[in-house]
């Protein structure tokens, strides 16, 4: 399999799962599960169950009574042009 075949296969899989936005939502959902309470085994099972349906759905998979993962800022995120201070628009 060459690089072009690999890229085509990746595009096909992403398309079948609902596109890049759906993949992004899936990744965020798995990140929230990984950062939440529970054992590694429970988290792995919950993440596998979450990925069966494309896109982040309502969090019906969390056990009753478990707290939601707190929203945390993404350390990799860079500010957009509107958020930068001292930009051309400021």
Secondary structure, 3 states (H helix, E strand, C coil): CCHHHHHHHHHHHHHHCCCHHHHHHHHHHHHHHHHCCCCHHHHHHHHHHHCCCCCCCCCCCCCCCCCCCCCCCCCCCCCCCCCCCCCCCC
